[in-house]
Amino acid sequence: MADRDFQSEISHLSKTLAGIESVLDIAKLQADVFDLESKAAAPDLWNNPENAQKVTSALSRSQSIVSKLTSLRKRVDDLPVMLELANSSDNATSSDGMTSELAGELTSLQEAIGELEVRTLLSGEYDHRDALVTIRSEAGGVDAADWAEMVSRMFLRYCENKDFSVQVLETSYGEEAGIKSTTFKVSGPYAYGTLSVEQGTHRLVRISPFDSQNRRHTSFAGVEVVPVVEQSDHIEIDEKEIRVDVYRSSGPGGQGVNTTDSAVRITHIPTGIVVSCQNERSQIQNKATAMAVLQSKLLERRNQEERAKIDALKGDNSGSWGNQIRSYVLHPYQMVKDHRTDFETGNTQAVLNGDLEGFVQAGIKWRRSR
């Protein structure tokens, strides 16, 4: 630890944070917070619930970024004082303790600022929005259904670690184990931009717990991430182009949830897109939520069509892996590897428990480089 150039590390960290403050324009963010706080305090704010939700979400997002930048700047500015105290101490034990504390704070700040630095790369049109995440079991039978549930748990844990709020909208359970699919809304600063790099097929290799002969199986789960629509998106849905089916909710549920036909399934006939919602007791609420999910999926479809036109002009450079983005190998060795970025780790249990930050950061940088 004595060989570390703390002064150089502190200087580099301060310059990195200054660059982030410049890119995110902290002065403008603070002005936005002041303006949004005024709007949020208006007595007639909730006369228009949709606009009120937009204002409060934007306020929460801006406050979160300002708070994080302010906290990080204070911690970085405290580092020279910590270094001076460590160097000026006459007591060797006390000096070692302060040096160790300084080293720990530097490491913590490097991780936090590195994460924030990646966020500055999220400049896409919809990156700042909330996200709708759908996870489906694909090839692999009952193992795939179990794997889809594991992937769902992994993302829920990741969102919890990021302090994102999650609302599960619909879950279809497997016949033997696991889930066929689940859809949940993730709310938080840059939720869509953060999670969008996780879209694709996730592949699992393991000894199947459902195989009496303990053979190795490969199973797949698909992850779809779309931005939540806003009023300005203008996604018109003709009532004549949708079919609405109601049915009784299945799976775990509170009193009343599973005893009435409150669940709603909407089919968009022209595209074949099907969405469901069963988390509310009211059929009306479920239909409204399902319509919002349908709008988000139609928006993403429109964006994909626009990107396809651009891709057609510049040529298709996709590899043989197709839509498969990551492999999780639990046997005969332990490894999780992303096929786009080559980022990998042998700590598979940590990843399955939601430690995805390294993969997400690498994915955001990879996407920006393209």
TALIN-V293713 format. One record per pair of residues at least 24 apart in sequence whose ideal C-beta (glycine too) atoms are under 10 Angstrom apart, sorted by the first residue. I is the first residue (numbers start at 1). GAP is how many residues later the second one is. D is the distance in Angstrom with one decimal. If there is no record, write none. Layout:
i->[I I]
gap->[GAP GAP]
d->[D D]
This chain:
i->[1 1 1 1 1 2 2 4 4 4 4 6 6 6 6 6 6 6 6 6 6 7 7 7 7 9 9 9 9 9 9 9 9 10 10 10 10 10 10 10 10 10 11 11 12 13 13 13 13 13 13 13 13 13 14 14 14 14 14 14 14 15 16 16 16 16 16 16 16 17 17 17 17 17 17 17 17 17 17 17 18 18 19 19 19 20 20 20 20 20 20 20 20 21 21 21 21 21 22 23 23 23 23 23 23 24 24 24 24 24 24 24 26 26 26 26 26 28 29 29 29 29 29 29 30 30 30 30 30 30 31 32 32 32 32 32 32 32 33 33 33 33 33 33 33 33 34 35 35 36 36 36 36 37 37 50 50 51 53 54 54 54 57 57 57 57 57 57 57 57 58 60 60 60 61 61 61 61 61 61 61 61 62 63 64 64 64 64 65 65 65 65 68 68 68 68 68 68 69 71 72 72 72 72 75 75 75 75 75 75 76 76 76 76 76 78 78 78 79 79 79 82 111 114 114 115 115 115 115 117 117 118 118 118 118 118 118 118 118 118 118 118 119 119 119 119 119 119 120 120 121 121 121 121 121 121 121 122 122 122 122 122 122 122 122 122 122 123 123 124 124 124 124 124 124 124 124 125 125 125 126 126 126 126 126 126 126 126 126 126 126 126 126 127 127 127 127 127 127 127 127 128 128 128 128 128 128 129 129 129 129 129 129 129 129 129 129 129 129 130 130 130 130 130 130 130 130 130 130 130 130 130 130 130 130 130 131 131 131 131 131 131 131 131 131 131 131 131 131 131 131 131 131 131 131 131 131 132 132 132 132 132 132 132 132 132 132 132 132 132 132 132 132 132 132 132 132 132 132 133 133 133 133 133 133 133 133 133 133 133 133 133 133 133 133 133 133 134 134 134 134 134 134 134 134 134 134 134 134 134 134 134 135 135 135 135 135 135 135 135 135 135 135 135 135 135 136 136 136 136 136 136 136 136 136 136 136 136 137 137 137 137 137 137 137 137 137 137 137 138 138 138 138 138 138 138 138 139 139 139 139 139 139 139 140 140 140 140 140 140 140 140 141 141 141 141 141 141 141 142 142 142 142 142 142 142 142 142 142 142 143 143 143 143 143 143 143 143 143 143 143 143 143 144 144 144 144 144 144 144 144 144 144 144 145 145 145 145 145 145 145 145 145 145 145 145 145 146 146 146 146 146 146 146 146 146 146 146 146 147 147 147 147 147 147 147 147 147 147 147 147 148 148 148 148 148 148 148 148 148 148 148 148 148 148 149 149 149 149 149 149 149 149 150 150 150 150 150 150 150 150 150 151 151 151 151 151 151 151 151 151 151 151 151 152 152 152 152 152 152 152 152 153 153 153 154 154 154 154 154 154 154 154 154 154 155 155 155 155 155 155 155 155 155 156 156 156 156 157 157 157 157 157 157 158 158 158 158 158 158 158 158 158 158 158 158 159 159 159 159 159 159 159 159 159 160 161 161 161 161 161 162 162 162 162 162 162 162 162 162 162 162 163 163 164 164 164 164 164 164 165 166 167 167 168 168 168 169 169 169 169 169 169 169 169 169 169 169 170 170 170 170 170 170 170 170 170 170 170 170 170 170 171 171 171 171 171 171 171 172 172 172 172 173 173 173 176 177 177 178 178 178 179 179 181 181 181 181 183 183 183 183 183 183 183 183 183 183 184 185 185 185 185 185 185 186 186 187 190 191 191 191 192 192 192 192 192 192 193 193 193 193 193 194 194 194 194 194 194 194 195 195 195 195 195 195 195 196 196 196 196 196 196 196 196 196 197 197 197 197 197 197 197 197 197 197 197 197 197 197 197 198 198 198 198 198 198 198 198 198 198 199 199 199 199 199 199 199 199 200 200 200 200 200 200 200 200 200 200 200 200 201 201 201 201 201 201 201 202 202 202 202 202 202 203 203 203 203 203 203 203 203 204 204 204 204 204 204 204 205 205 205 205 205 205 205 205 206 206 206 206 206 206 207 207 207 208 214 216 216 216 216 217 218 218 219 220 220 221 222 222 223 223 223 224 224 225 226 226 226 226 226 226 226 226 226 226 227 227 227 227 228 228 228 228 228 229 229 229 229 229 229 229 229 229 229 230 230 230 233 233 233 233 233 234 234 235 235 235 235 235 235 235 235 235 236 236 237 237 237 237 237 237 237 238 238 238 240 241 241 241 241 241 242 242 242 242 242 242 242 242 242 242 243 243 243 243 244 244 244 244 245 245 246 246 246 247 247 248 249 249 249 249 249 249 249 250 251 253 253 253 254 255 256 257 262 262 263 263 264 264 264 264 265 266 266 266 266 267 268 268 268 268 268 270 271 271 271 273 273 273 273 317 325 325 326 326 326 326 328 338 338 338 340 340 340 341 341 341 341 342]
gap->[95 98 99 101 102 94 97 95 98 99 102 73 74 76 77 80 81 93 96 97 100 72 73 76 80 70 74 93 94 97 98 100 101 66 67 69 70 72 73 92 96 99 68 69 98 59 62 63 66 93 96 97 100 101 59 62 63 65 66 95 99 61 60 93 94 97 98 100 101 52 55 56 58 59 60 92 95 96 99 100 55 58 94 98 101 49 52 53 93 96 97 99 100 48 49 51 52 95 98 93 94 96 97 98 100 41 42 44 45 92 95 96 39 40 43 44 47 34 32 33 34 36 37 40 32 33 35 36 39 40 31 26 27 29 30 31 33 34 25 26 28 29 30 32 33 34 28 24 27 24 25 26 27 25 26 180 181 180 177 176 177 178 71 72 73 130 131 132 171 173 70 127 128 129 67 68 69 126 127 128 129 130 127 126 99 124 125 126 51 54 124 125 44 45 47 48 51 121 47 41 37 40 41 44 30 31 33 34 37 38 29 30 33 36 37 24 27 31 26 27 30 24 246 243 247 47 242 245 246 244 248 72 75 76 239 242 243 244 245 246 247 250 70 71 74 75 242 245 244 248 72 240 243 244 246 247 248 67 68 70 71 72 74 75 242 245 246 70 245 66 68 69 72 103 179 243 244 68 102 178 66 67 70 100 101 102 103 104 107 170 173 174 177 63 64 65 66 67 69 100 237 61 62 63 64 65 99 58 61 62 63 64 67 97 98 99 100 101 167 34 35 37 55 56 57 58 59 60 61 62 65 97 98 99 100 166 28 33 53 54 55 56 57 59 60 61 62 63 64 65 67 68 94 95 96 97 165 35 37 51 52 53 54 59 60 63 92 93 94 95 96 97 143 160 161 163 164 165 168 26 33 36 49 50 51 52 53 58 59 62 63 65 66 90 91 92 93 35 36 47 48 49 50 65 88 89 90 91 92 141 159 163 36 44 45 46 47 48 49 63 67 86 87 88 89 90 36 43 44 45 46 47 65 84 85 86 87 88 35 37 41 42 43 44 45 82 83 84 85 63 64 65 81 82 83 84 185 62 64 79 80 81 82 83 63 64 68 77 78 79 80 81 33 35 37 67 69 76 78 32 33 34 35 36 66 67 68 69 75 77 33 34 35 61 63 65 66 67 68 74 75 76 77 30 34 35 36 60 73 74 75 76 77 78 27 28 29 30 31 32 33 34 35 36 65 74 76 28 30 31 32 33 58 60 62 63 64 73 75 31 32 55 56 57 59 70 71 72 73 74 181 24 26 30 31 32 33 34 54 56 71 72 73 74 75 24 25 28 29 30 31 33 72 28 29 52 54 56 69 71 178 202 27 28 31 47 51 53 69 70 71 72 177 201 26 27 29 30 31 32 69 71 199 200 201 44 48 67 174 197 198 199 200 201 202 27 29 31 40 43 68 70 199 201 26 28 30 198 194 195 196 197 198 199 28 36 37 40 193 195 196 197 198 199 201 202 25 27 28 29 32 35 36 195 197 194 192 193 194 195 196 24 26 27 28 29 32 33 192 194 195 198 25 26 24 25 26 27 30 31 26 25 112 122 109 110 111 106 107 108 109 110 111 117 120 121 123 124 79 81 93 94 95 105 106 107 108 109 116 119 120 123 78 79 80 81 105 107 108 78 79 104 106 77 78 79 34 32 33 32 41 43 42 72 40 41 43 95 41 43 92 93 94 96 106 107 110 114 95 43 94 104 107 108 111 39 42 41 174 34 36 37 33 34 35 36 104 108 32 34 167 171 174 31 162 163 166 167 169 170 28 30 31 32 161 165 168 28 29 30 31 104 164 167 168 171 28 128 141 143 144 159 162 163 164 165 166 167 168 169 170 25 26 27 127 128 140 158 161 162 165 24 25 26 27 101 124 126 164 24 25 121 122 123 124 125 126 138 139 140 163 120 121 122 123 124 125 126 122 123 124 125 126 134 118 121 122 123 124 125 126 136 122 123 124 125 126 132 148 122 123 124 125 126 127 128 130 122 123 124 125 126 142 123 124 125 123 117 113 114 115 116 114 109 111 109 103 104 107 101 102 100 102 103 73 76 75 67 69 70 71 72 73 74 75 77 78 69 72 73 76 64 65 67 68 71 62 63 64 65 66 67 68 69 70 71 65 66 69 62 63 65 66 69 61 65 57 59 60 61 62 63 64 66 67 59 62 29 31 33 54 57 58 61 30 31 32 29 26 27 28 29 30 24 25 26 27 28 31 33 48 49 52 24 25 26 31 39 43 46 47 29 31 37 40 41 29 31 30 27 28 29 30 31 32 37 28 27 25 26 28 27 26 25 24 24 25 24 27 24 25 26 27 25 24 25 27 28 27 26 27 29 30 33 28 26 27 30 24 25 27 28 53 34 38 25 30 33 37 24 24 25 28 26 27 30 24 25 26 28 24]
d->[8.4 6.2 7.2 9.3 5.9 9.6 8.1 8.8 9.3 7.0 8.5 8.0 9.3 8.9 5.3 8.1 8.9 8.2 6.4 7.9 7.1 9.5 8.2 6.8 9.7 8.6 9.6 9.6 9.3 5.8 9.7 9.5 8.0 7.4 9.7 4.7 6.2 9.1 6.7 9.0 7.3 9.2 9.6 9.3 9.2 9.4 9.6 5.8 7.4 7.2 6.0 6.6 6.4 9.9 8.8 5.3 7.9 8.0 9.0 9.9 9.7 10.0 9.1 9.7 8.8 5.7 8.3 9.2 6.5 8.0 6.0 6.3 9.5 5.6 9.6 8.5 9.6 5.6 8.1 8.7 8.9 9.3 9.9 7.9 8.2 7.4 8.5 9.8 7.0 5.6 5.8 8.3 5.8 6.1 9.9 9.1 7.3 9.8 9.5 10.0 8.9 9.5 4.6 9.5 9.1 6.5 9.2 9.8 6.9 8.3 8.1 6.4 8.3 6.7 5.4 8.1 8.7 9.5 9.7 5.5 9.0 5.9 5.1 7.7 8.4 9.9 10.0 5.8 9.4 9.1 9.5 7.7 8.5 9.4 4.9 9.5 9.5 8.7 9.5 6.8 9.8 4.9 5.7 9.1 5.8 9.5 9.6 9.2 9.3 9.1 9.3 6.3 8.3 9.4 8.6 8.8 6.1 7.8 9.7 6.7 7.4 9.4 9.8 9.1 7.5 7.4 9.7 9.7 9.6 9.5 8.9 8.8 8.7 8.0 6.8 9.6 9.7 9.5 8.0 4.7 8.0 9.5 8.7 9.6 8.5 8.0 5.1 9.8 8.7 8.4 6.3 9.0 8.1 10.0 9.6 6.7 9.4 8.8 7.7 8.9 6.9 6.2 6.2 7.1 7.0 10.0 8.4 5.9 8.4 9.5 9.5 9.6 6.3 10.0 8.0 9.9 8.1 9.9 6.8 7.0 7.6 9.1 8.7 9.6 7.4 9.6 6.8 9.2 6.8 9.0 9.7 9.9 9.9 8.9 9.2 8.0 4.6 9.1 9.5 5.2 6.7 9.1 8.0 6.0 7.9 8.0 9.4 8.2 9.9 9.8 8.5 9.2 5.3 6.7 8.0 4.6 9.5 9.4 5.0 8.8 3.6 7.1 9.1 9.9 6.7 9.6 8.8 8.4 8.5 9.6 8.3 6.0 8.0 9.1 10.0 8.9 9.6 9.9 8.6 8.4 5.5 7.5 8.3 8.7 3.8 8.7 9.4 9.2 9.3 9.9 8.3 8.9 7.9 5.6 9.1 6.0 2.8 8.1 7.5 8.2 9.4 7.3 5.6 8.5 7.5 6.7 9.0 9.4 8.3 7.0 4.6 8.0 9.9 9.5 4.3 5.4 8.6 7.3 9.3 8.8 9.1 9.6 6.2 6.2 4.5 7.3 9.7 9.6 5.0 6.6 9.8 7.4 4.2 9.8 9.6 9.4 9.5 8.7 9.1 7.3 4.6 8.3 8.7 9.3 4.5 4.1 8.5 7.9 4.9 7.1 9.7 10.0 5.5 7.1 6.3 6.7 8.9 9.9 7.9 6.5 7.6 5.6 7.7 9.6 8.5 9.6 8.2 7.2 5.0 7.6 6.0 9.2 9.4 8.7 6.0 10.0 5.0 7.7 8.7 8.7 8.7 9.8 8.4 7.0 5.6 7.8 6.0 9.1 9.5 6.2 9.7 8.1 8.9 6.9 7.2 5.4 8.3 9.2 8.9 6.5 7.2 4.6 8.2 9.7 8.1 7.5 4.4 7.9 8.0 8.9 8.7 8.6 9.6 7.6 9.8 6.6 5.4 8.0 8.5 9.9 8.8 6.0 7.1 5.5 7.8 9.8 9.0 8.6 7.0 4.4 8.3 9.5 9.8 9.4 6.8 4.6 8.2 7.5 9.4 7.0 6.6 6.7 5.6 7.1 9.9 7.8 7.8 5.9 8.0 6.6 9.2 9.3 7.8 4.0 6.1 5.1 9.9 9.2 9.5 8.2 6.9 4.9 9.7 9.8 9.3 7.9 9.1 6.7 6.7 2.9 5.7 8.5 9.4 8.7 10.0 9.4 8.2 8.5 7.6 6.6 7.9 4.7 5.7 6.9 8.5 9.6 5.1 9.6 9.6 8.8 10.0 8.8 8.3 7.6 8.1 5.3 8.3 6.1 8.2 5.0 8.2 4.0 9.4 8.7 7.6 9.9 9.2 8.4 9.1 9.4 4.1 5.9 6.5 9.6 9.7 8.3 3.4 8.0 7.2 6.0 3.2 6.0 6.2 9.5 9.6 8.5 9.0 7.5 8.6 5.0 3.8 8.5 9.0 9.8 8.7 7.6 7.3 7.6 9.5 7.1 9.7 7.8 8.8 4.7 8.6 9.4 9.7 4.5 7.3 5.0 8.5 9.9 8.0 5.8 5.2 7.3 7.2 7.5 9.1 9.8 8.6 8.9 4.4 8.2 9.3 8.8 7.8 7.7 4.2 4.7 9.7 8.1 8.8 7.9 9.7 9.4 7.6 10.0 9.7 7.9 8.8 6.3 9.9 9.4 9.3 9.4 5.7 8.5 10.0 4.6 9.1 6.8 9.0 8.8 9.1 6.6 9.3 5.2 10.0 8.0 8.5 9.4 7.7 8.4 8.1 9.7 8.9 9.8 9.3 7.1 5.4 7.3 5.7 9.0 7.1 9.6 8.2 8.3 7.7 7.4 7.8 9.6 7.5 7.8 9.5 7.5 9.3 7.5 9.9 8.4 5.6 2.7 8.3 8.7 9.6 9.3 8.5 8.8 9.4 9.0 4.1 7.7 4.7 7.8 9.6 8.0 8.5 5.5 9.2 7.5 8.1 9.5 8.2 7.9 9.7 6.8 9.2 5.5 7.7 8.5 7.8 8.9 6.4 9.0 9.8 8.4 7.4 9.4 9.0 9.3 8.2 9.2 6.6 9.1 3.6 8.5 9.7 5.7 8.3 8.6 9.1 9.7 7.2 8.9 9.9 9.5 6.0 8.5 7.9 5.0 7.9 5.5 9.1 8.8 6.0 7.9 9.2 6.5 9.1 9.8 7.9 9.3 8.9 7.8 4.4 5.2 5.3 6.8 8.8 8.9 8.2 8.4 9.5 8.6 6.0 8.7 9.2 7.8 8.7 7.6 8.0 7.5 9.1 6.5 4.7 8.7 7.4 8.7 7.1 9.7 9.7 9.4 9.5 8.8 9.7 8.9 9.7 8.6 8.8 10.0 7.4 7.5 8.0 9.6 9.9 9.6 6.6 9.8 9.2 6.7 9.9 8.7 8.8 8.2 9.1 8.7 8.9 8.2 9.8 9.2 8.8 8.5 6.8 7.7 4.3 7.3 9.7 10.0 9.8 8.8 10.0 7.5 9.5 9.4 9.7 9.6 6.1 9.4 9.3 7.5 8.7 4.9 9.9 9.9 9.4 7.8 9.8 10.0 4.8 8.4 7.9 9.8 9.7 8.7 8.9 8.3 8.4 8.5 9.4 8.6 9.2 9.9 8.1 6.1 9.1 8.5 3.3 5.7 9.4 7.7 5.9 5.5 9.7 6.3 7.7 8.5 9.9 7.4 7.8 7.0 7.1 5.6 6.0 4.6 8.7 9.7 8.7 7.7 9.6 9.0 9.4 9.4 9.0 5.1 6.6 3.6 7.5 9.8 9.2 8.6 9.8 8.8 7.6 4.9 4.4 6.5 8.3 9.9 7.9 6.9 5.3 8.1 6.8 9.6 9.4 5.7 8.8 7.0 4.7 6.8 8.7 9.1 9.7 7.9 4.9 8.1 7.3 9.9 9.7 6.8 7.1 4.6 6.6 6.7 8.9 9.6 9.3 8.0 7.7 3.9 5.3 10.0 9.6 7.5 4.9 9.1 9.7 9.8 9.8 9.3 5.8 7.7 9.5 9.2 9.6 9.9 9.8 7.7 9.7 7.9 9.8 10.0 8.4 9.5 8.3 8.2 8.6 8.6 9.7 4.8 5.8 9.3 7.0 3.9 8.8 8.8 9.7 6.5 6.9 7.0 8.6 7.4 8.8 8.8 5.6 9.0 10.0 6.7 9.1 9.3 4.4 4.9 9.3 8.3 5.3 9.4 9.6 9.9 9.4 7.2 8.8 9.2 5.5 9.1 9.9 9.4 9.9 8.6 4.5 8.3 9.5 5.2 5.4 9.7 7.7 9.2 9.2 9.1 7.3 10.0 7.1 6.6 6.7 7.1 9.7 9.6 8.8 8.6 9.5 6.4 5.2 5.5 8.9 5.5 6.5 5.6 6.7 9.3 9.6 9.9 9.7 8.4 7.6 4.4 8.4 6.3 9.3 9.6 6.7 8.4 9.3 9.5 8.9 5.9 8.4 8.5 8.8 8.3 8.8 9.8 9.7 4.1 8.4 9.5 9.2 8.9 7.7 8.3 8.0 9.0 9.3 8.2 9.4 5.5 6.0 6.0 9.7 9.9 9.2 9.0 8.1 5.0 8.9 7.4 4.8 6.7 8.3 5.6 9.2 6.0 10.0 8.1 7.0 9.4 9.7 8.4 7.2 6.5 5.3 7.0 9.9 7.3 9.2 9.2 8.1 9.4 9.9 7.2 9.4 7.4 6.5 6.9 8.4 5.4 8.5 9.3 7.5 4.6 9.4 9.5 9.2]
